[in-house]
Amino acid sequence: MQAAVTEDSKEIFVEAMEEQEELPTAKKFKWKDRIGLVDVLAQECADSGRKFETVFNSIRISQFAYYASKMPVKQKSKLKKEVQEKVKEILYVRESADVGDVVRVPKYKDNPLLGGYIRDGHKLVEAVITKKEIIASSYRYTVKRISDGQVQKGNGHMIKSIVSRAADGQV
């Protein structure tokens, strides 16, 4: 009987010790979920358009770190830099054209001498994006011209403007 009680008490004691090891013994700043905080701050900055400081003060940081009020200045500046990079990335993805969007592109034709494409005139034609893929951290688009149905490929510089979004129900 006592052996069973001691085994159970040992297990409870070990679990309690593991929980105590998770909490920092000294009242020092320590991360719980740094990446989660960066994501939350970046989403809020991108959605509302507010600066880092105002968003940082409006979000409860104690969910992401122990003793958040004791965050060192160095940690905060690194966090700010990461959040700003993430915000730029989020805004870039939001601004880029998606599959199904109607865009204006220069009309290209095949180059028989060198291969690839050359520009056919200076007028822009409307096209629908059929495929979007990421190659080496940049987008590569495949578009189908509305006027003649030809397919052409290019990067984001090929797209001069977005006429209508697919989400708007225009396409």
C-alpha positions, 0 to 999 in steps of 0.5 A, a space after each residue: 500500500 505504501 509502495 503505491 502511495 510513494 510511486 504516485 507521490 513521486 510522479 506528482 513530485 516529478 510533474 511539479 518539478 518539471 512545471 517549475 523548471 518551465 518558469 524562470 527562477 529569477 524574474 528575468 525576461 524569457 520567450 514563450 513564443 517569439 514567432 507567434 508574437 512576430 506574426 500577431 504584431 505583423 498582422 495587426 500592423 498590416 491590417 490597421 496601418 499603425 506603427 509598431 509602438 502603438 501595436 506593441 503597446 496594445 497587444 498583451 505580450 505576457 501570452 508570448 513571454 515571461 516577465 514581459 515588462 522586463 524585456 531588454 531594449 535589444 530584444 525589443 529592437 530585434 523584435 521591431 526589425 523582424 515585425 517590420 520585415 514581416 509587414 513588408 512581406 504581408 503587404 507585398 503578397 497582398 499587392 501582388 496579382 493572383 490567379 484569375 485577376 485581369 491585368 494589363 501587360 505588354 504584348 510579347 511575340 517570339 524572338 526567332 533569332 535569340 529565343 525568348 520574347 520581344 515586345 510587339 509594339 508599345 500598347 498594353 493588352 488585357 490578360 487573365 492570370 492563369 498560373 502563379 508560382 514562386 521561383 527564387 523568392 520572386 513570382 513567375 506569372 503565366 497569363 492568357 491574353 484576352 484579345 487573341 488567346 495567346 499564352 505568355 510568361 513573365 515575372 511581376 515586371 510584366 504586369 503593369 496594372 491590375 484591372 480587376 481582381 478575381 475576388 471582385 466577381 469581375 472575371 
